[in-house]
């Protein structure tokens, strides 16, 4: 795990990572030297009344203390800088990994879990990394150094360590294995809390519309209480070690005072050494107590690191092929395509689909809810891979084409008209970074968005809030269509993306789409309204993942009962009379 995370220690971070422990060694050396210097003051100065020894040794102690403090400050500063840089690189690497995921991997990891891993988990690992440069150096050096210095003062008194240290380790090994699984449960509960909070914030309009604040408060309270309960369980388990550690420390001090008093009375040991030994004993036991606390923090960080590495080691199911074929033509063909989202345990969403779309054609897709319409069009830009069969674009299997080249040829307007915070111009340039303003204005005009954009005053510079919440549903749809128009793709896919606009606006958008398909392009239109696909060159009728019908509007009215029922329900019985 350390080897996998070490790749995020880059550039100057390595220098800080090396210098921080060195600075900590200076602080520890000062802490270990001070008690011994104190014995010279007590036994060589106070006991004999020699003020020169007291004064000179006191100045030495001040210098050592100042040097140790400088080392401590330097270590803290260097470790903090290294940890911050390490955390930033880890967040960037984690985010880049998520960006490389296909839809299948995004489906596997929930959005709230990915957010938790990018924030809380990275913070946990970052904190452990900082502690590794400070406490992981300080604790063993102070503990081992304290034992050696104490043994130098009195081997007999050092026997106290033989009783105290094994007891402290016993406490740690009894408690820590019980705490580790609880920290994993805490992170899962945190995922759930973030999930509830995210759903509430994104769905705030629905919550308000259905007066669901009480229900949402209850959901949040339950998730929050669940996290609190598991956190308390974990902390209670860990904190049971504290009374035991304090008891061992107090018993050790009591043994030191009792046995040390006997040695002083017999003349085998001076009072100053007893005082120094007391300091070393406290340092050693305190370092062991800190080691126990480090185990707690490292155990939490270990769980977080595993969750981060799980994301980074997840290989995208859709990746750039080792060798690619160029796409020279504009056509789309499905050959015996079947598809399911989970190869292990899900049912087929699409079953044995075959059809071909030539350049210059508009293809309509219609069917009931859950019939596989959106799944079908997601296979064209290879957002998912087929389970069986082939999807060909320009005669090339999409699995053999370059992903950037393929997706540059395909423009998609999804059901969820998502806009990003920024300006309208920045949103339109998502698929065409270098597009001139004339192209953007033409795209807005064709998408019937120019009128309301110009009315904003700032035009292309008008501000877009997060997820485009300062625009209506219909306006967001038209801006999303304009974004794809600005990209000028060879294949344009609209996934029910005019559902929120009125019929007259939809008709004008259809005219623009007809012009685009007539200019050697292909347009796919998924629609719930028959009016959106009346003039399509081919209409695919899907029913439970199968191709129920294929033809023009007039042909399907005569040959396909599903399409006929949809058309009659929306357009009335007269549509049948006109078809005859």
Secondary structure, 3 states (H helix, E strand, C coil): CHHHHHHHCCCHHHHHHHHHHHHHHHHHHHHHHHHHHHHHHHHHHHCCCCHHHHHHHHHHHHHHHHHHHHHHHHHHHHHHHHHHHHHHHHHHHHHHHHHCCCHHHHHHCCHHHHHHHHHHHHHHHHHHHHHHHCHHHHHHHHHHHHHHHHHHHCCCCCHHHHHHHHHHHHHHHHHHHHHHHHHHHHHHHHHHHHHHHHHHHHCHHHHHHCCCHHHHHHHHHHHHHHHHHHHHHHHHHHHHHHHHHHHHHHHHHHHHHHHHHHHHHCCCCCHHHHHHHHHHHHHHHHHHHHHHHHHHHHHHHHHHHHHHHHHHCCCCCCCCCCCCCCCCCCEEEEEEEEECCCCCCCCCCEEEEEEEEECCCEEEEEECCCCCHHHHHHCCCCCCCCCEEEEEECCEEHHHCCHHHHHHHEEEECCCCCCCCEEHHHHHCCCCCCCCHHHHHHHHHHCCCHHHHHHCCCHHHCEECHHHCCCCHHHHHHHHHHHHHHHCCCEEEEECCCCCCCHHHHHHHHHHHHHHHHCCCEEEEECCCHHHCCCCCEEEEEECCEEEEEECHHHHHHHCHHHHHHHHHHHCCHHHHHHC
